[in-house]
Amino acid sequence: MARKLKICVTDECVGDGLCVEEAPKTFEMNDDNLAVVKEGKIDDEETILNAAEACPTDAIVVTDEATGEQIFPEP
């Protein structure tokens, strides 16, 4: 069974947009040209983690919702 993820975009976001390219079901750019997490259906875990790793400022934090364990970036 897949883990349920909590995904946050922090204030470190500079609007590079790589996350949107990597995981377009999960991320979109807002009116300020900064990444935000979309509501509803999301990409699979591997795609989300690839998008988080692609972020040049490590602005994406991914946590296992059930355990609270931070998956990315590694603590």
N, CA, C and O atoms as a CHARMM CRD file, in Angstrom:
* protein
*
  300
    1    1 MET  N      0.84000  -1.18900   0.00000 PROA 1      0.00000
    2    1 MET  CA     0.00000   0.00000   0.00000 PROA 1      0.00000
    3    1 MET  C      0.87800   1.24300   0.00000 PROA 1      0.00000
    4    1 MET  O      1.86800   1.30400   0.72900 PROA 1      0.00000
    5    2 ALA  N      0.52900   2.21300  -0.79700 PROA 2      0.00000
    6    2 ALA  CA     1.31400   3.43700  -0.92200 PROA 2      0.00000
    7    2 ALA  C      1.15700   4.30300   0.32600 PROA 2      0.00000
    8    2 ALA  O      0.10200   4.34500   0.95900 PROA 2      0.00000
    9    3 ARG  N      2.22700   4.97500   0.64300 PROA 3      0.00000
   10    3 ARG  CA     2.17200   5.90600   1.77300 PROA 3      0.00000
   11    3 ARG  C      1.35600   7.13100   1.39100 PROA 3      0.00000
   12    3 ARG  O      1.35000   7.55400   0.23500 PROA 3      0.00000
   13    4 LYS  N      0.67300   7.69100   2.37100 PROA 4      0.00000
   14    4 LYS  CA    -0.01200   8.96300   2.16500 PROA 4      0.00000
   15    4 LYS  C      0.99800  10.04500   2.51700 PROA 4      0.00000
   16    4 LYS  O      1.57500  10.04400   3.60400 PROA 4      0.00000
   17    5 LEU  N      1.20500  10.96200   1.59100 PROA 5      0.00000
   18    5 LEU  CA     2.23100  11.97800   1.76400 PROA 5      0.00000
   19    5 LEU  C      1.63900  13.33200   2.11900 PROA 5      0.00000
   20    5 LEU  O      0.56300  13.70300   1.65100 PROA 5      0.00000
   21    6 LYS  N      2.35400  14.04800   2.94200 PROA 6      0.00000
   22    6 LYS  CA     2.06200  15.44900   3.20300 PROA 6      0.00000
   23    6 LYS  C      3.14800  16.22500   2.45800 PROA 6      0.00000
   24    6 LYS  O      4.33700  15.99700   2.67800 PROA 6      0.00000
   25    7 ILE  N      2.74600  17.12800   1.58900 PROA 7      0.00000
   26    7 ILE  CA     3.68500  17.86300   0.75500 PROA 7      0.00000
   27    7 ILE  C      3.51700  19.34800   1.03500 PROA 7      0.00000
   28    7 ILE  O      2.41000  19.88100   0.97300 PROA 7      0.00000
   29    8 CYS  N      4.62500  20.00800   1.34300 PROA 8      0.00000
   30    8 CYS  CA     4.60200  21.44500   1.61500 PROA 8      0.00000
   31    8 CYS  C      5.62900  22.14300   0.74300 PROA 8      0.00000
   32    8 CYS  O      6.72400  21.62500   0.52100 PROA 8      0.00000
   33    9 VAL  N      5.27600  23.31100   0.25500 PROA 9      0.00000
   34    9 VAL  CA     6.22600  24.17200  -0.44100 PROA 9      0.00000
   35    9 VAL  C      6.52000  25.32000   0.52200 PROA 9      0.00000
   36    9 VAL  O      5.61300  26.04200   0.93400 PROA 9      0.00000
   37   10 THR  N      7.79100  25.48200   0.87600 PROA 10     0.00000
   38   10 THR  CA     8.18500  26.48900   1.85500 PROA 10     0.00000
   39   10 THR  C      8.41900  27.85200   1.19800 PROA 10     0.00000
   40   10 THR  O      8.34300  27.99400  -0.02200 PROA 10     0.00000
   41   11 ASP  N      8.70200  28.83500   2.03100 PROA 11     0.00000
   42   11 ASP  CA     8.98000  30.19200   1.56100 PROA 11     0.00000
   43   11 ASP  C     10.28300  30.28300   0.77200 PROA 11     0.00000
   44   11 ASP  O     10.59800  31.33000   0.20600 PROA 11     0.00000
   45   12 GLU  N     11.04000  29.18500   0.73400 PROA 12     0.00000
   46   12 GLU  CA    12.28900  29.16100  -0.03100 PROA 12     0.00000
   47   12 GLU  C     12.03600  29.09200  -1.53700 PROA 12     0.00000
   48   12 GLU  O     12.96800  29.26800  -2.32100 PROA 12     0.00000
   49   13 CYS  N     10.79900  28.84200  -1.95300 PROA 13     0.00000
   50   13 CYS  CA    10.47100  28.72300  -3.37500 PROA 13     0.00000
   51   13 CYS  C     10.81300  30.01800  -4.10800 PROA 13     0.00000
   52   13 CYS  O     10.46600  31.11200  -3.66400 PROA 13     0.00000
   53   14 VAL  N     11.50400  29.86600  -5.24400 PROA 14     0.00000
   54   14 VAL  CA    11.87400  31.02000  -6.07100 PROA 14     0.00000
   55   14 VAL  C     11.14000  31.01400  -7.41000 PROA 14     0.00000
   56   14 VAL  O     11.40800  31.86200  -8.26100 PROA 14     0.00000
   57   15 GLY  N     10.22400  30.07700  -7.60600 PROA 15     0.00000
   58   15 GLY  CA     9.41600  30.05200  -8.81300 PROA 15     0.00000
   59   15 GLY  C     10.11400  29.45700 -10.02200 PROA 15     0.00000
   60   15 GLY  O      9.78500  29.80100 -11.15700 PROA 15     0.00000
   61   16 ASP  N     11.06600  28.57800  -9.79600 PROA 16     0.00000
   62   16 ASP  CA    11.81200  27.95400 -10.88900 PROA 16     0.00000
   63   16 ASP  C     10.91000  27.11600 -11.78500 PROA 16     0.00000
   64   16 ASP  O     11.11100  27.08500 -12.99900 PROA 16     0.00000
   65   17 GLY  N      9.92400  26.44000 -11.21400 PROA 17     0.00000
   66   17 GLY  CA     8.94800  25.67700 -11.97500 PROA 17     0.00000
   67   17 GLY  C      9.33500  24.24800 -12.31200 PROA 17     0.00000
   68   17 GLY  O      8.56600  23.54600 -12.96800 PROA 17     0.00000
   69   18 LEU  N     10.50500  23.79900 -11.88200 PROA 18     0.00000
   70   18 LEU  CA    10.90600  22.41900 -12.17400 PROA 18     0.00000
   71   18 LEU  C      9.94700  21.41000 -11.55900 PROA 18     0.00000
   72   18 LEU  O      9.71100  20.34800 -12.13600 PROA 18     0.00000
   73   19 CYS  N      9.39700  21.72800 -10.40400 PROA 19     0.00000
   74   19 CYS  CA     8.45900  20.79800  -9.76200 PROA 19     0.00000
   75   19 CYS  C      7.21200  20.60600 -10.61300 PROA 19     0.00000
   76   19 CYS  O      6.67500  19.50100 -10.68800 PROA 19     0.00000
   77   20 VAL  N      6.75100  21.67400 -11.25200 PROA 20     0.00000
   78   20 VAL  CA     5.57000  21.58900 -12.10600 PROA 20     0.00000
   79   20 VAL  C      5.87700  20.72500 -13.33400 PROA 20     0.00000
   80   20 VAL  O      5.03700  19.93700 -13.76900 PROA 20     0.00000
   81   21 GLU  N      7.07200  20.87600 -13.88300 PROA 21     0.00000
   82   21 GLU  CA     7.47600  20.05300 -15.02400 PROA 21     0.00000
   83   21 GLU  C      7.58300  18.58000 -14.63400 PROA 21     0.00000
   84   21 GLU  O      7.18600  17.70200 -15.39900 PROA 21     0.00000
   85   22 GLU  N      8.12100  18.31100 -13.44100 PROA 22     0.00000
   86   22 GLU  CA     8.33700  16.93400 -12.98700 PROA 22     0.00000
   87   22 GLU  C      7.05400  16.26700 -12.50700 PROA 22     0.00000
   88   22 GLU  O      6.84700  15.07900 -12.75400 PROA 22     0.00000
   89   23 ALA  N      6.19600  17.01000 -11.82900 PROA 23     0.00000
   90   23 ALA  CA     4.97900  16.43700 -11.22700 PROA 23     0.00000
   91   23 ALA  C      3.78200  17.36700 -11.44800 PROA 23     0.00000
   92   23 ALA  O      3.31300  18.00800 -10.50700 PROA 23     0.00000
   93   24 PRO  N      3.29200  17.44300 -12.68000 PROA 24     0.00000
   94   24 PRO  CA     2.23100  18.40100 -13.00100 PROA 24     0.00000
   95   24 PRO  C      0.87100  18.12000 -12.36200 PROA 24     0.00000
   96   24 PRO  O      0.02800  19.01500 -12.30400 PROA 24     0.00000
   97   25 LYS  N      0.64100  16.89100 -11.88200 PROA 25     0.00000
   98   25 LYS  CA    -0.62200  16.60500 -11.18300 PROA 25     0.00000
   99   25 LYS  C     -0.58100  17.10100  -9.74100 PROA 25     0.00000
  100   25 LYS  O     -1.61900  17.27100  -9.10200 PROA 25     0.00000
  101   26 THR  N      0.63800  17.33100  -9.23500 PROA 26     0.00000
  102   26 THR  CA     0.80900  17.68600  -7.83000 PROA 26     0.00000
  103   26 THR  C      1.04800  19.17800  -7.61600 PROA 26     0.00000
  104   26 THR  O      0.53900  19.76200  -6.66000 PROA 26     0.00000
  105   27 PHE  N      1.82100  19.78800  -8.50700 PROA 27     0.00000
  106   27 PHE  CA     2.22800  21.18900  -8.32500 PROA 27     0.00000
  107   27 PHE  C      1.71600  22.07000  -9.45100 PROA 27     0.00000
  108   27 PHE  O      1.53200  21.62400 -10.58400 PROA 27     0.00000
  109   28 GLU  N      1.48900  23.34600  -9.10800 PROA 28     0.00000
  110   28 GLU  CA     1.15700  24.36900 -10.09100 PROA 28     0.00000
  111   28 GLU  C      1.74300  25.69100  -9.61000 PROA 28     0.00000
  112   28 GLU  O      2.11900  25.83100  -8.44600 PROA 28     0.00000
  113   29 MET  N      1.81400  26.64100 -10.50600 PROA 29     0.00000
  114   29 MET  CA     2.32600  27.96300 -10.13700 PROA 29     0.00000
  115   29 MET  C      1.13600  28.85000  -9.78000 PROA 29     0.00000
  116   29 MET  O      0.09900  28.80900 -10.44200 PROA 29     0.00000
  117   30 ASN  N      1.29700  29.65300  -8.72600 PROA 30     0.00000
  118   30 ASN  CA     0.21500  30.54800  -8.32700 PROA 30     0.00000
  119   30 ASN  C      0.35900  31.89800  -9.03700 PROA 30     0.00000
  120   30 ASN  O      1.21800  32.05600  -9.90400 PROA 30     0.00000
  121   31 ASP  N     -0.47400  32.85900  -8.67300 PROA 31     0.00000
  122   31 ASP  CA    -0.45500  34.17400  -9.31800 PROA 31     0.00000
  123   31 ASP  C      0.84700  34.92600  -9.09100 PROA 31     0.00000
  124   31 ASP  O      1.18400  35.82600  -9.86000 PROA 31     0.00000
  125   32 ASP  N      1.58400  34.56600  -8.03900 PROA 32     0.00000
  126   32 ASP  CA     2.87300  35.19700  -7.75200 PROA 32     0.00000
  127   32 ASP  C      4.03200  34.43000  -8.40200 PROA 32     0.00000
  128   32 ASP  O      5.20100  34.71000  -8.13900 PROA 32     0.00000
  129   33 ASN  N      3.68500  33.45900  -9.25400 PROA 33     0.00000
  130   33 ASN  CA     4.65700  32.60800  -9.94300 PROA 33     0.00000
  131   33 ASN  C      5.50200  31.79200  -8.97400 PROA 33     0.00000
  132   33 ASN  O      6.69700  31.58600  -9.19000 PROA 33     0.00000
  133   34 LEU  N      4.86200  31.33000  -7.90200 PROA 34     0.00000
  134   34 LEU  CA     5.49700  30.44200  -6.93200 PROA 34     0.00000
  135   34 LEU  C      4.74200  29.12100  -6.92600 PROA 34     0.00000
  136   34 LEU  O      3.53800  29.08500  -7.18100 PROA 34     0.00000
  137   35 ALA  N      5.44500  28.04700  -6.63800 PROA 35     0.00000
  138   35 ALA  CA     4.83100  26.72100  -6.64900 PROA 35     0.00000
  139   35 ALA  C      3.91100  26.52100  -5.45700 PROA 35     0.00000
  140   35 ALA  O      4.20100  26.96600  -4.34600 PROA 35     0.00000
  141   36 VAL  N      2.80500  25.84900  -5.70400 PROA 36     0.00000
  142   36 VAL  CA     1.86800  25.44300  -4.66000 PROA 36     0.00000
  143   36 VAL  C      1.42700  24.01600  -4.95100 PROA 36     0.00000
  144   36 VAL  O      1.52700  23.54500  -6.08400 PROA 36     0.00000
  145   37 VAL  N      0.94200  23.33400  -3.92700 PROA 37     0.00000
  146   37 VAL  CA     0.44300  21.97700  -4.07800 PROA 37     0.00000
  147   37 VAL  C     -1.01400  22.05700  -4.50800 PROA 37     0.00000
  148   37 VAL  O     -1.81800  22.75500  -3.89000 PROA 37     0.00000
  149   38 LYS  N     -1.34800  21.33300  -5.57600 PROA 38     0.00000
  150   38 LYS  CA    -2.72700  21.29000  -6.06100 PROA 38     0.00000
  151   38 LYS  C     -3.60000  20.48700  -5.10800 PROA 38     0.00000
  152   38 LYS  O     -3.10800  19.64900  -4.35200 PROA 38     0.00000
  153   39 GLU  N     -4.87400  20.74700  -5.15200 PROA 39     0.00000
  154   39 GLU  CA    -5.85900  19.96100  -4.41000 PROA 39     0.00000
  155   39 GLU  C     -6.22900  18.74700  -5.24700 PROA 39     0.00000
  156   39 GLU  O     -6.20100  18.80600  -6.47700 PROA 39     0.00000
  157   40 GLY  N     -6.57200  17.66000  -4.59600 PROA 40     0.00000
  158   40 GLY  CA    -7.07100  16.49700  -5.31200 PROA 40     0.00000
  159   40 GLY  C     -5.99500  15.50500  -5.69500 PROA 40     0.00000
  160   40 GLY  O     -5.04800  15.27300  -4.94300 PROA 40     0.00000
  161   41 LYS  N     -6.14900  14.91700  -6.88200 PROA 41     0.00000
  162   41 LYS  CA    -5.26200  13.84700  -7.34600 PROA 41     0.00000
  163   41 LYS  C     -3.82100  14.33600  -7.45100 PROA 41     0.00000
  164   41 LYS  O     -3.54700  15.45400  -7.88600 PROA 41     0.00000
  165   42 ILE  N     -2.90400  13.44800  -7.03100 PROA 42     0.00000
  166   42 ILE  CA    -1.48800  13.78700  -7.10200 PROA 42     0.00000
  167   42 ILE  C     -0.71800  12.70200  -7.84300 PROA 42     0.00000
  168   42 ILE  O     -1.22300  11.60300  -8.07100 PROA 42     0.00000
  169   43 ASP  N      0.50900  13.03500  -8.21200 PROA 43     0.00000
  170   43 ASP  CA     1.38900  12.07300  -8.86500 PROA 43     0.00000
  171   43 ASP  C      1.78900  10.97500  -7.88800 PROA 43     0.00000
  172   43 ASP  O      1.52600  11.07700  -6.68900 PROA 43     0.00000
  173   44 ASP  N      2.43000   9.91800  -8.40600 PROA 44     0.00000
  174   44 ASP  CA     2.90300   8.84400  -7.53400 PROA 44     0.00000
  175   44 ASP  C      4.10600   9.33100  -6.71200 PROA 44     0.00000
  176   44 ASP  O      4.71200  10.35900  -7.01500 PROA 44     0.00000
  177   45 GLU  N      4.42900   8.56900  -5.67500 PROA 45     0.00000
  178   45 GLU  CA     5.47000   8.97400  -4.72500 PROA 45     0.00000
  179   45 GLU  C      6.81500   9.21800  -5.41200 PROA 45     0.00000
  180   45 GLU  O      7.49000  10.20400  -5.11700 PROA 45     0.00000
  181   46 GLU  N      7.20000   8.34300  -6.30900 PROA 46     0.00000
  182   46 GLU  CA     8.49600   8.50100  -6.98300 PROA 46     0.00000
  183   46 GLU  C      8.55100   9.80500  -7.77400 PROA 46     0.00000
  184   46 GLU  O      9.56500  10.50200  -7.75600 PROA 46     0.00000
  185   47 THR  N      7.47100  10.13200  -8.46100 PROA 47     0.00000
  186   47 THR  CA     7.41000  11.36400  -9.24700 PROA 47     0.00000
  187   47 THR  C      7.49600  12.58400  -8.34000 PROA 47     0.00000
  188   47 THR  O      8.19300  13.54700  -8.65600 PROA 47     0.00000
  189   48 ILE  N      6.78900  12.54500  -7.21300 PROA 48     0.00000
  190   48 ILE  CA     6.81500  13.65900  -6.26300 PROA 48     0.00000
  191   48 ILE  C      8.21700  13.84100  -5.69000 PROA 48     0.00000
  192   48 ILE  O      8.70600  14.96600  -5.58000 PROA 48     0.00000
  193   49 LEU  N      8.85800  12.73900  -5.32700 PROA 49     0.00000
  194   49 LEU  CA    10.21500  12.84000  -4.77700 PROA 49     0.00000
  195   49 LEU  C     11.20100  13.33600  -5.83100 PROA 49     0.00000
  196   49 LEU  O     12.12500  14.08000  -5.50100 PROA 49     0.00000
  197   50 ASN  N     11.02400  12.94200  -7.08300 PROA 50     0.00000
  198   50 ASN  CA    11.87700  13.46800  -8.15400 PROA 50     0.00000
  199   50 ASN  C     11.69700  14.97200  -8.30200 PROA 50     0.00000
  200   50 ASN  O     12.66600  15.69900  -8.51800 PROA 50     0.00000
  201   51 ALA  N     10.46000  15.43800  -8.18600 PROA 51     0.00000
  202   51 ALA  CA    10.18600  16.87000  -8.27100 PROA 51     0.00000
  203   51 ALA  C     10.82600  17.60900  -7.10000 PROA 51     0.00000
  204   51 ALA  O     11.40000  18.68400  -7.28000 PROA 51     0.00000
  205   52 ALA  N     10.72900  17.03400  -5.90100 PROA 52     0.00000
  206   52 ALA  CA    11.33500  17.66000  -4.72100 PROA 52     0.00000
  207   52 ALA  C     12.84600  17.73800  -4.87600 PROA 52     0.00000
  208   52 ALA  O     13.45700  18.74700  -4.52400 PROA 52     0.00000
  209   53 GLU  N     13.45200  16.67700  -5.40000 PROA 53     0.00000
  210   53 GLU  CA    14.89500  16.66100  -5.60400 PROA 53     0.00000
  211   53 GLU  C     15.32400  17.64800  -6.68200 PROA 53     0.00000
  212   53 GLU  O     16.43700  18.17100  -6.62900 PROA 53     0.00000
  213   54 ALA  N     14.46200  17.91100  -7.65400 PROA 54     0.00000
  214   54 ALA  CA    14.78300  18.84300  -8.73400 PROA 54     0.00000
  215   54 ALA  C     14.75500  20.30000  -8.27500 PROA 54     0.00000
  216   54 ALA  O     15.33800  21.16600  -8.92500 PROA 54     0.00000
  217   55 CYS  N     14.08700  20.56900  -7.17100 PROA 55     0.00000
  218   55 CYS  CA    13.96100  21.95000  -6.68200 PROA 55     0.00000
  219   55 CYS  C     15.33300  22.50700  -6.31100 PROA 55     0.00000
  220   55 CYS  O     16.03100  21.92700  -5.47900 PROA 55     0.00000
  221   56 PRO  N     15.72700  23.63100  -6.92400 PROA 56     0.00000
  222   56 PRO  CA    17.06400  24.17100  -6.66400 PROA 56     0.00000
  223   56 PRO  C     17.24100  24.75300  -5.26800 PROA 56     0.00000
  224   56 PRO  O     18.37200  24.96600  -4.83000 PROA 56     0.00000
  225   57 THR  N     16.14400  25.01500  -4.56100 PROA 57     0.00000
  226   57 THR  CA    16.25300  25.61300  -3.22700 PROA 57     0.00000
  227   57 THR  C     15.76300  24.68600  -2.11900 PROA 57     0.00000
  228   57 THR  O     15.63200  25.11300  -0.97200 PROA 57     0.00000
  229   58 ASP  N     15.49300  23.42600  -2.44500 PROA 58     0.00000
  230   58 ASP  CA    14.95000  22.46700  -1.47100 PROA 58     0.00000
  231   58 ASP  C     13.72100  23.02200  -0.76000 PROA 58     0.00000
  232   58 ASP  O     13.57100  22.87900   0.45400 PROA 58     0.00000
  233   59 ALA  N     12.84400  23.65800  -1.53400 PROA 59     0.00000
  234   59 ALA  CA    11.64600  24.28600  -0.96900 PROA 59     0.00000
  235   59 ALA  C     10.49100  23.31300  -0.77000 PROA 59     0.00000
  236   59 ALA  O      9.45200  23.68700  -0.22700 PROA 59     0.00000
  237   60 ILE  N     10.66400  22.06500  -1.20600 PROA 60     0.00000
  238   60 ILE  CA     9.59000  21.08000  -1.08600 PROA 60     0.00000
  239   60 ILE  C      9.93000  20.10100   0.02700 PROA 60     0.00000
  240   60 ILE  O     10.97400  19.44800   0.00200 PROA 60     0.00000
  241   61 VAL  N      9.03600  20.01100   1.00200 PROA 61     0.00000
  242   61 VAL  CA     9.20300  19.08800   2.11700 PROA 61     0.00000
  243   61 VAL  C      8.13000  18.01300   1.99200 PROA 61     0.00000
  244   61 VAL  O      6.93900  18.30800   1.90000 PROA 61     0.00000
  245   62 VAL  N      8.58000  16.76000   1.98900 PROA 62     0.00000
  246   62 VAL  CA     7.65900  15.62700   1.85500 PROA 62     0.00000
  247   62 VAL  C      7.74300  14.79700   3.13300 PROA 62     0.00000
  248   62 VAL  O      8.82600  14.39300   3.55400 PROA 62     0.00000
  249   63 THR  N      6.58400  14.54900   3.74100 PROA 63     0.00000
  250   63 THR  CA     6.49100  13.82700   5.00700 PROA 63     0.00000
  251   63 THR  C      5.50200  12.68100   4.86100 PROA 63     0.00000
  252   63 THR  O      4.49800  12.80000   4.15800 PROA 63     0.00000
  253   64 ASP  N      5.79500  11.56600   5.53200 PROA 64     0.00000
  254   64 ASP  CA     4.85100  10.45400   5.61100 PROA 64     0.00000
  255   64 ASP  C      3.76600  10.89100   6.58900 PROA 64     0.00000
  256   64 ASP  O      4.03200  11.09000   7.77400 PROA 64     0.00000
  257   65 GLU  N      2.56400  11.03800   6.09400 PROA 65     0.00000
  258   65 GLU  CA     1.47300  11.56200   6.93000 PROA 65     0.00000
  259   65 GLU  C      1.16200  10.66100   8.12200 PROA 65     0.00000
  260   65 GLU  O      0.80900  11.15700   9.19200 PROA 65     0.00000
  261   66 ALA  N      1.28800   9.34700   7.95300 PROA 66     0.00000
  262   66 ALA  CA     0.94700   8.40200   9.01800 PROA 66     0.00000
  263   66 ALA  C      1.95300   8.42800  10.16400 PROA 66     0.00000
  264   66 ALA  O      1.56800   8.36900  11.33200 PROA 66     0.00000
  265   67 THR  N      3.24300   8.51700   9.83300 PROA 67     0.00000
  266   67 THR  CA     4.27800   8.42600  10.87000 PROA 67     0.00000
  267   67 THR  C      4.88200   9.77300  11.24800 PROA 67     0.00000
  268   67 THR  O      5.50700   9.89900  12.30100 PROA 67     0.00000
  269   68 GLY  N      4.69800  10.78700  10.39200 PROA 68     0.00000
  270   68 GLY  CA     5.32000  12.07700  10.63500 PROA 68     0.00000
  271   68 GLY  C      6.77900  12.11300  10.21500 PROA 68     0.00000
  272   68 GLY  O      7.45300  13.12900  10.38800 PROA 68     0.00000
  273   69 GLU  N      7.27500  10.99500   9.65600 PROA 69     0.00000
  274   69 GLU  CA     8.67200  10.91800   9.24000 PROA 69     0.00000
  275   69 GLU  C      8.90400  11.78900   8.00300 PROA 69     0.00000
  276   69 GLU  O      8.18200  11.67800   7.01300 PROA 69     0.00000
  277   70 GLN  N      9.91400  12.65100   8.07000 PROA 70     0.00000
  278   70 GLN  CA    10.27100  13.46900   6.92700 PROA 70     0.00000
  279   70 GLN  C     11.02800  12.60600   5.93000 PROA 70     0.00000
  280   70 GLN  O     12.04800  12.00400   6.26400 PROA 70     0.00000
  281   71 ILE  N     10.52300  12.54900   4.70900 PROA 71     0.00000
  282   71 ILE  CA    11.10400  11.74200   3.65500 PROA 71     0.00000
  283   71 ILE  C     12.11400  12.55000   2.84600 PROA 71     0.00000
  284   71 ILE  O     13.19100  12.05700   2.51100 PROA 71     0.00000
  285   72 PHE  N     11.75200  13.80100   2.53400 PROA 72     0.00000
  286   72 PHE  CA    12.63100  14.67700   1.77200 PROA 72     0.00000
  287   72 PHE  C     12.41100  16.11000   2.22600 PROA 72     0.00000
  288   72 PHE  O     11.27100  16.49900   2.48100 PROA 72     0.00000
  289   73 PRO  N     13.47600  16.91100   2.33600 PROA 73     0.00000
  290   73 PRO  CA    14.85800  16.45800   2.29600 PROA 73     0.00000
  291   73 PRO  C     15.16200  15.60100   3.51300 PROA 73     0.00000
  292   73 PRO  O     14.50500  15.70900   4.54900 PROA 73     0.00000
  293   74 GLU  N     16.16200  14.75400   3.37200 PROA 74     0.00000
  294   74 GLU  CA    16.50700  13.87800   4.49200 PROA 74     0.00000
  295   74 GLU  C     16.91600  14.71900   5.68800 PROA 74     0.00000
  296   74 GLU  O     17.73300  15.63300   5.57100 PROA 74     0.00000
  297   75 PRO  N     16.32800  14.39300   6.86100 PROA 75     0.00000
  298   75 PRO  CA    16.64100  15.19000   8.06700 PROA 75     0.00000
  299   75 PRO  C     18.08400  15.01100   8.52200 PROA 75     0.00000
  300   75 PRO  O     18.49700  15.61000   9.51400 PROA 75     0.00000
